[in-house]
Amino acid sequence: MTEPLCCEVLVIGAGLAGLTAALHLQENGIDTQVIEAQNRVGGRVHSMRQLGSNKEAGGAYIGAGYRRVISAAKRYGVKLIDVTPTLEFFREQELVLESRIIRQSEWPTHSDNPFPEKDKALMPWNYSRVLIARENPLQKTEDWLDPNQAHNDVSLSDWMKGLGLSDKAIKLGYDMNVSFGDNAQDVSALLMFFRAAFSLDQRKQAPKGVVGFTALNGVQRIPEAMAENLYNEVHYGKVVTSIDDSGEQAKAHCTDGTIYKTPRIVCSLPFGVLRNIKINPTLTGLQQEAVKKLPSQPVTQLYFAHKSNFWEADGFKPSMFTDGVAGMLAAARNGEDPTKVTSFTAWAMGPNAARLDSLPPKQAADLVIQEIEAVRPAARGQLEFLGLQSWGNDPFAQGGWAYFRPGQVSSFGATMGTPHGRILFCGEHLGLANRGMEGAMESGTRIAEEIVATA
């Protein structure tokens, strides 16, 4: 019989949340062991170095107001690079509707533009963001969990209709290559208010003139550097199948037969992964419902090299935002010259990602290339498929990020992270006042502080 490995706290998952918790516990003299199912740290912060020039599959860039992430980079010796000059080019993209390219200059007076007169100049890819920021009822980010905001926990579609927008305006202003849910009916307006309030707060904290950063050798260098500062090395390849909290101490069982015995477990896994782990005693009530039902966004990225500057031949911008399966085709500029395109990434979200995820990678890439070439004949034969990252098909992620459907925020948003016996939970989905990487680190710190306070 395998002899259990013992520690004071076991952290399951070596993403930003788990590593943040582990380092905070370590600083307070608590013996902590981090285990990770994969052969790398970072979770959904992943630099695709095998494809060259550090193509980012997760944690694409660091917002200039991301205090926790930036602080960790500085503390653990990771050099940050200002990408503001490069990000400026992301505003330069063409709109593609029904296989027709529409220039940004044409959009305000275009016959397909369904937006209200005062918003005609807004492009579909940023319309909902501007609208939500303008009409946001939240005064502070953490207000999204206030019971007094429950009346806003309706579908984004219903909220937009309440402002007088047509179905066509909602479809073009939100549903194209959607970042949260399948469409505006599938996501809570309250979540979107929270996201907008968080973005505004980040911009206020950012240094003047700076939009964001990347890290030398990829954003994944940050969690790697964090892991390098742990006294106990991360144990890789530890896929947890069950957690038993019925005895004097909790035990985590892994597929390779390893057993960890500990007074406390910090679980940083996404709920889509956690729902496949047997927990004894079982989760109950709203927490059980949250683990079973909280959805995660399908996100698939396809990476391409280009054989020529085909955009110079057709006169359009290299990047495109489409209503098809190609989603957003973004020209990357990862070289020393920010004006030079180094590669392309097709970002497919929601239903677009789900459709591509049903295909073998090469077939998915062929479908995307065919769509691009149909719109831009100059691109024919000019794109070379390099690789693909599907977060929806990743068994250790089950999606790119969590989102809330209408009614879910007010139902279990404030209680789904409640400790369950000796098990405590953290992760980007449990950020109370922050989202994404910042939310992950916020939650990891909060859980570690709770353990330290009771140690």
C-alpha positions as CSV (number, residue, x, y, z in Angstrom):
1,M,0.0,0.0,0.0
2,T,1.3,3.5,-0.9
3,E,2.5,5.5,2.1
4,P,0.8,8.9,2.1
5,L,3.0,12.0,1.6
6,C,2.3,14.5,4.4
7,C,2.4,18.3,4.5
8,E,0.6,21.1,6.4
9,V,-1.2,22.3,3.4
10,L,-1.7,20.7,0.0
11,V,-2.3,23.0,-3.0
12,I,-4.0,21.4,-6.0
13,G,-3.1,23.2,-9.2
14,A,0.0,25.2,-10.1
15,G,-1.7,28.2,-11.8
16,L,-1.5,31.7,-10.5
17,A,-4.1,31.2,-7.8
18,G,-2.5,28.1,-6.4
19,L,1.1,29.4,-6.6
20,T,0.1,32.7,-5.0
21,A,-1.5,30.8,-2.1
22,A,1.5,28.5,-1.7
23,L,4.0,31.3,-1.6
24,H,2.0,33.3,1.0
25,L,1.7,30.2,3.2
26,Q,5.4,29.5,2.8
27,E,6.2,33.0,3.9
28,N,4.2,32.4,7.0
29,G,6.2,29.3,7.9
30,I,3.6,26.8,6.8
31,D,4.9,23.6,5.1
32,T,3.1,23.6,1.7
33,Q,3.2,21.2,-1.2
34,V,1.9,22.1,-4.7
35,I,0.8,19.4,-7.0
36,E,0.0,19.8,-10.7
37,A,-1.7,17.4,-13.2
38,Q,0.3,18.7,-16.2
39,N,4.1,18.8,-16.8
40,R,4.2,22.6,-16.5
41,V,3.1,25.4,-14.2
42,G,0.8,28.3,-15.2
43,G,-2.5,26.7,-15.8
44,R,-4.3,28.9,-18.3
45,V,-1.2,31.2,-18.5
46,H,0.6,29.4,-21.3
47,S,3.3,30.6,-23.6
48,M,3.5,28.4,-26.8
49,R,7.2,28.6,-27.1
50,Q,7.4,25.6,-29.4
51,L,5.8,27.8,-32.1
52,G,8.4,30.5,-31.8
53,S,8.2,34.2,-30.6
54,N,6.3,33.2,-27.5
55,K,2.8,33.0,-28.9
56,E,0.5,33.4,-25.9
57,A,-2.3,30.9,-25.6
58,G,-3.5,32.2,-22.2
59,G,-2.7,35.4,-20.2
60,A,-2.1,37.1,-23.5
61,Y,-0.8,40.3,-22.0
62,I,-0.7,42.0,-18.6
63,G,-2.9,45.0,-18.1
64,A,-0.9,48.1,-16.9
65,G,-3.1,48.2,-13.8
66,Y,-2.6,44.6,-12.8
67,R,-0.9,45.4,-9.5
68,R,-0.6,41.8,-8.2
69,V,0.8,40.3,-11.5
70,I,3.2,43.2,-12.0
71,S,4.3,43.0,-8.3
72,A,4.9,39.2,-8.7
73,A,7.0,39.8,-11.8
74,K,9.2,42.3,-10.1
75,R,9.5,40.3,-6.9
76,Y,10.6,37.2,-8.7
77,G,12.9,38.8,-11.3
78,V,10.8,38.6,-14.4
79,K,11.4,41.4,-16.9
80,L,8.3,43.1,-18.2
81,I,8.1,44.7,-21.7
82,D,5.8,47.6,-22.5
83,V,3.6,46.4,-25.4
84,T,1.7,49.7,-25.7
85,P,3.2,50.5,-29.2
86,T,2.1,47.0,-30.4
87,L,-1.4,47.1,-28.9
88,E,-2.1,50.3,-30.8
89,F,-2.3,48.2,-34.0
90,F,-5.1,46.1,-32.6
91,R,-7.4,49.0,-33.3
92,E,-6.6,48.6,-37.0
93,Q,-8.7,45.8,-38.3
94,E,-11.4,45.3,-40.9
95,L,-14.9,44.2,-40.3
96,V,-16.2,41.2,-42.2
97,L,-19.9,40.5,-42.5
98,E,-21.3,37.8,-44.7
99,S,-17.9,37.4,-46.5
100,R,-17.8,41.1,-47.3
101,I,-15.0,43.4,-46.0
102,I,-16.2,46.7,-44.5
103,R,-13.6,49.3,-43.7
104,Q,-13.9,51.1,-40.4
105,S,-14.2,54.4,-42.3
106,E,-17.3,53.0,-44.1
107,W,-19.1,51.6,-41.1
108,P,-20.7,54.8,-39.6
109,T,-22.8,55.3,-42.8
110,H,-23.0,51.6,-43.9
111,S,-26.5,50.2,-44.6
112,D,-25.8,47.2,-42.3
113,N,-25.1,49.4,-39.3
114,P,-28.0,48.9,-36.8
115,F,-26.7,51.0,-33.9
116,P,-28.5,54.1,-32.6
117,E,-27.5,57.4,-34.3
118,K,-25.2,58.5,-31.5
119,D,-23.3,55.1,-31.6
120,K,-23.0,54.7,-35.4
121,A,-19.2,55.3,-35.2
122,L,-18.7,52.4,-32.8
123,M,-17.4,49.2,-34.3
124,P,-19.2,45.9,-33.5
125,W,-16.2,44.5,-31.6
126,N,-16.3,47.3,-29.0
127,Y,-19.9,48.4,-29.0
128,S,-21.1,46.3,-26.0
129,R,-18.1,47.3,-24.0
130,V,-18.7,51.0,-24.6
131,L,-22.4,50.7,-23.9
132,I,-21.9,48.7,-20.7
133,A,-19.3,51.1,-19.4
134,R,-21.5,54.1,-20.2
135,E,-24.6,52.6,-18.5
136,N,-22.9,50.6,-15.7
137,P,-24.9,50.8,-12.4
138,L,-22.0,49.5,-10.3
139,Q,-20.1,52.0,-8.3
140,K,-17.4,49.6,-7.2
141,T,-16.3,46.2,-8.6
142,E,-17.3,44.3,-5.5
143,D,-20.8,45.6,-5.7
144,W,-21.7,42.9,-8.2
145,L,-22.2,40.5,-5.4
146,D,-24.4,42.9,-3.4
147,P,-27.9,41.4,-3.1
148,N,-29.3,44.8,-4.0
149,Q,-27.9,44.2,-7.5
150,A,-29.9,41.0,-8.0
151,H,-32.4,42.8,-10.3
152,N,-29.5,43.2,-12.7
153,D,-28.8,39.5,-12.9
154,V,-30.7,39.2,-16.1
155,S,-29.6,38.3,-19.6
156,L,-27.5,40.9,-21.3
157,S,-29.9,40.6,-24.2
158,D,-32.9,41.6,-22.0
159,W,-30.8,44.5,-20.6
160,M,-29.8,45.7,-24.0
161,K,-33.4,45.5,-25.2
162,G,-34.4,47.6,-22.2
163,L,-32.2,50.3,-23.7
164,G,-34.2,50.1,-26.9
165,L,-31.7,48.1,-29.0
166,S,-33.0,46.0,-31.8
167,D,-32.2,42.2,-32.2
168,K,-29.9,43.1,-35.1
169,A,-28.0,45.6,-33.0
170,I,-27.6,43.1,-30.2
171,K,-26.4,40.4,-32.6
172,L,-23.8,42.6,-34.2
173,G,-22.9,44.5,-31.0
174,Y,-22.3,41.4,-28.8
175,D,-23.0,38.0,-30.5
176,M,-20.1,38.1,-33.0
177,N,-17.3,35.8,-31.8
178,V,-18.6,36.3,-28.2
179,S,-16.3,36.4,-25.2
180,F,-18.8,35.3,-22.6
181,G,-21.5,32.7,-23.3
182,D,-23.0,31.6,-26.6
183,N,-24.8,34.9,-27.1
184,A,-26.3,37.8,-25.2
185,Q,-29.1,35.6,-23.9
186,D,-26.5,33.2,-22.3
187,V,-24.6,35.7,-20.1
188,S,-25.6,37.7,-17.0
189,A,-25.7,41.5,-17.4
190,L,-24.4,41.7,-13.9
191,L,-21.2,39.8,-14.8
192,M,-20.7,42.2,-17.6
193,F,-21.1,45.2,-15.3
194,F,-18.5,43.7,-13.0
195,R,-16.1,43.2,-15.9
196,A,-16.6,46.8,-17.0
197,A,-16.1,48.2,-13.5
198,F,-12.9,46.1,-13.2
199,S,-11.6,47.4,-16.5
200,L,-12.3,51.0,-15.5
201,D,-10.5,50.4,-12.1
202,Q,-7.5,48.9,-13.9
203,R,-7.2,51.9,-16.2
204,K,-7.2,54.3,-13.3
205,Q,-4.3,52.4,-11.7
206,A,-2.2,52.2,-14.9
207,P,0.7,54.5,-15.4
208,K,0.0,57.3,-17.8
209,G,0.4,56.3,-21.4
210,V,0.9,52.6,-20.7
211,V,-1.7,50.1,-21.8
212,G,0.0,46.8,-20.9
213,F,3.0,44.5,-20.7
214,T,4.3,41.2,-21.7
215,A,7.1,39.3,-20.1
216,L,10.5,38.5,-21.5
217,N,10.3,34.9,-22.8
218,G,6.6,34.8,-22.4
219,V,4.0,35.6,-19.7
220,Q,4.4,32.0,-18.4
221,R,7.7,33.1,-17.0
222,I,5.8,34.7,-14.1
223,P,4.3,31.5,-12.7
224,E,7.5,29.6,-13.5
225,A,9.5,32.1,-11.5
226,M,7.0,31.8,-8.7
227,A,7.3,28.1,-8.7
228,E,11.1,28.4,-8.6
229,N,10.8,30.2,-5.3
230,L,8.9,27.4,-3.6
231,Y,10.9,25.5,-1.0
232,N,9.2,22.3,-2.0
233,E,9.3,21.6,-5.7
234,V,6.0,21.2,-7.5
235,H,5.0,17.6,-8.0
236,Y,4.0,17.2,-11.7
237,G,1.7,14.6,-13.3
238,K,-0.5,14.4,-10.2
239,V,-4.0,14.0,-11.5
240,V,-6.4,14.0,-8.5
241,T,-9.3,11.6,-8.7
242,S,-10.7,11.9,-5.2
243,I,-10.5,13.9,-2.0
244,D,-11.5,12.2,1.2
245,D,-12.2,14.5,4.2
246,S,-13.9,12.0,6.4
247,G,-11.0,11.0,8.6
248,E,-8.7,12.8,11.0
249,Q,-6.9,14.5,8.1
250,A,-7.9,15.0,4.5
251,K,-6.5,12.8,1.8
252,A,-6.1,13.4,-1.9
253,H,-5.7,10.4,-4.2
254,C,-4.0,10.6,-7.6
255,T,-4.2,8.4,-10.7
256,D,-0.5,7.3,-10.2
257,G,-1.3,5.9,-6.8
258,T,0.2,8.8,-4.8
259,I,-1.8,9.8,-1.7
260,Y,-1.3,13.1,0.1
261,K,-2.4,13.4,3.7
262,T,-2.9,16.9,5.1
263,P,-4.8,19.1,7.6
264,R,-5.8,21.5,4.8
265,I,-6.3,21.4,1.1
266,V,-6.4,24.4,-1.2
267,C,-8.1,23.5,-4.5
268,S,-7.5,26.0,-7.3
269,L,-9.0,23.9,-10.1
270,P,-11.7,25.3,-12.4
271,F,-15.1,24.0,-11.6
272,G,-15.3,22.2,-14.9
273,V,-12.3,20.1,-13.7
274,L,-13.4,19.9,-10.1
275,R,-16.7,18.3,-11.0
276,N,-14.9,15.2,-12.2
277,I,-13.2,14.7,-8.8
278,K,-15.0,12.6,-6.2
279,I,-15.3,14.5,-2.9
280,N,-16.3,12.8,0.4
281,P,-18.4,14.2,2.1
282,T,-20.0,15.5,-1.1
283,L,-20.6,19.2,-1.7
284,T,-24.1,20.3,-1.0
285,G,-26.6,23.0,-1.7
286,L,-25.7,26.0,-3.8
287,Q,-22.0,25.1,-3.8
288,Q,-22.7,21.8,-5.4
289,E,-25.0,23.5,-7.9
290,A,-22.2,26.0,-8.8
291,V,-19.6,23.3,-9.3
292,K,-22.0,21.4,-11.5
293,K,-23.4,24.3,-13.5
294,L,-21.0,27.2,-13.7
295,P,-20.0,27.3,-17.4
296,S,-16.6,28.1,-18.9
297,Q,-16.0,29.8,-22.2
298,P,-14.8,27.8,-25.2
299,V,-11.7,29.5,-26.6
300,T,-9.6,28.2,-29.4
301,Q,-6.5,29.9,-30.9
302,L,-5.0,28.9,-34.2
303,Y,-1.5,30.2,-35.1
304,F,-0.3,30.9,-38.6
305,A,2.9,32.0,-40.3
306,H,2.6,34.1,-43.5
307,K,4.6,33.7,-46.7
308,S,4.0,37.3,-47.9
309,N,2.5,40.6,-46.8
310,F,-0.7,39.8,-48.6
311,W,-2.5,42.8,-47.0
312,E,-0.2,45.1,-49.0
313,A,-1.6,43.5,-52.2
314,D,-5.3,44.0,-51.4
315,G,-4.9,47.3,-49.5
316,F,-6.8,46.1,-46.4
317,K,-5.5,46.0,-42.8
318,P,-3.9,42.7,-41.9
319,S,-6.3,42.0,-39.0
320,M,-10.0,41.2,-39.3
321,F,-13.0,40.8,-37.1
322,T,-15.4,38.4,-38.7
323,D,-18.9,36.9,-38.2
324,G,-17.6,33.5,-39.3
325,V,-15.7,30.7,-37.7
326,A,-12.3,32.5,-38.2
327,G,-13.4,34.8,-35.4
328,M,-10.8,37.5,-34.9
329,L,-7.7,37.2,-37.1
330,A,-5.1,39.2,-35.2
331,A,-1.7,40.2,-36.7
332,A,1.0,39.7,-34.1
333,R,4.0,42.0,-33.8
334,N,6.5,40.2,-31.5
335,G,9.7,41.5,-33.1
336,E,11.8,44.5,-32.3
337,D,9.9,46.6,-34.9
338,P,6.3,47.0,-33.7
339,T,5.2,47.9,-37.2
340,K,6.3,44.5,-38.6
341,V,3.8,41.6,-38.6
342,T,5.5,38.5,-37.3
343,S,2.6,36.0,-37.4
344,F,-1.2,35.7,-37.2
345,T,-3.6,34.3,-34.5
346,A,-7.2,33.4,-35.2
347,W,-9.2,33.8,-31.9
348,A,-12.4,31.8,-32.0
349,M,-14.8,32.2,-29.1
350,G,-18.0,30.6,-28.0
351,P,-19.9,28.8,-30.8
352,N,-17.0,29.4,-33.2
353,A,-14.6,27.7,-30.9
354,A,-17.0,24.8,-30.2
355,R,-17.4,24.2,-33.9
356,L,-13.6,24.1,-34.4
357,D,-13.1,21.9,-31.3
358,S,-15.3,19.2,-33.0
359,L,-12.7,18.9,-35.8
360,P,-9.1,17.5,-35.9
361,P,-6.6,20.4,-35.6
362,K,-5.5,20.3,-39.3
363,Q,-9.1,20.2,-40.5
364,A,-10.0,23.1,-38.2
365,A,-7.1,25.1,-39.6
366,D,-8.1,24.4,-43.1
367,L,-11.6,25.6,-42.5
368,V,-10.3,28.9,-41.0
369,I,-7.9,29.4,-43.9
370,Q,-10.6,28.7,-46.5
371,E,-12.8,31.3,-44.9
372,I,-10.0,33.9,-44.8
373,E,-9.1,33.2,-48.4
374,A,-12.7,33.5,-49.6
375,V,-12.8,37.0,-48.1
376,R,-9.3,38.0,-49.2
377,P,-8.1,36.4,-52.4
378,A,-4.7,37.9,-51.8
379,A,-4.3,35.6,-48.9
380,R,-4.6,32.4,-50.9
381,G,-1.7,30.1,-50.2
382,Q,-0.1,32.6,-48.0
383,L,-1.0,31.3,-44.5
384,E,0.8,28.3,-43.0
385,F,-0.7,26.5,-40.0
386,L,1.6,26.3,-37.0
387,G,-0.5,24.9,-34.2
388,L,-3.6,25.2,-32.1
389,Q,-4.6,25.6,-28.5
390,S,-8.2,24.6,-27.5
391,W,-9.0,25.5,-23.9
392,G,-12.4,23.8,-24.3
393,N,-10.8,20.5,-25.2
394,D,-8.1,20.8,-22.5
395,P,-9.1,18.3,-19.8
396,F,-7.3,20.4,-17.2
397,A,-9.0,23.6,-18.1
398,Q,-12.4,22.8,-19.6
399,G,-12.6,26.3,-21.1
400,G,-10.8,29.6,-21.1
401,W,-12.5,31.4,-18.2
402,A,-15.7,31.1,-16.2
403,Y,-18.8,33.1,-16.8
404,F,-22.2,33.4,-15.2
405,R,-25.5,32.8,-16.9
406,P,-28.6,34.9,-16.0
407,G,-29.5,34.3,-12.4
408,Q,-26.3,32.5,-11.4
409,V,-24.5,35.5,-9.8
410,S,-27.3,36.2,-7.3
411,S,-27.9,32.5,-6.8
412,F,-24.5,31.2,-5.9
413,G,-21.9,33.9,-6.8
414,A,-21.2,34.9,-3.2
415,T,-21.2,31.4,-1.6
416,M,-19.7,29.1,-4.2
417,G,-16.2,29.5,-2.7
418,T,-17.2,28.7,0.9
419,P,-14.8,26.3,2.6
420,H,-16.0,22.7,2.6
421,G,-14.6,21.0,5.7
422,R,-10.8,21.0,5.3
423,I,-11.0,22.0,1.6
424,L,-10.7,25.7,0.6
425,F,-11.2,27.0,-2.9
426,C,-9.5,29.6,-5.1
427,G,-9.1,30.5,-8.8
428,E,-10.0,33.2,-11.3
429,H,-13.7,32.3,-11.0
430,L,-13.6,33.2,-7.3
431,G,-12.2,36.7,-7.6
432,L,-14.4,39.0,-5.6
433,A,-13.2,42.4,-7.0
434,N,-10.9,41.3,-9.9
435,R,-11.0,39.2,-13.0
436,G,-8.6,37.0,-14.9
437,M,-5.0,36.8,-13.7
438,E,-5.7,39.5,-11.0
439,G,-8.7,37.6,-9.8
440,A,-6.8,34.4,-9.5
441,M,-4.1,36.0,-7.5
442,E,-6.6,37.9,-5.3
443,S,-8.4,34.6,-4.5
444,G,-5.1,32.8,-3.7
445,T,-4.0,35.5,-1.3
446,R,-7.4,35.6,0.4
447,I,-7.5,31.8,1.0
448,A,-3.9,31.7,2.3
449,E,-4.6,34.6,4.7
450,E,-7.6,32.6,6.0
451,I,-5.4,29.6,6.7
452,V,-2.7,31.7,8.4
453,A,-5.3,33.4,10.6
454,T,-6.4,30.0,12.0
455,A,-3.0,28.3,12.1
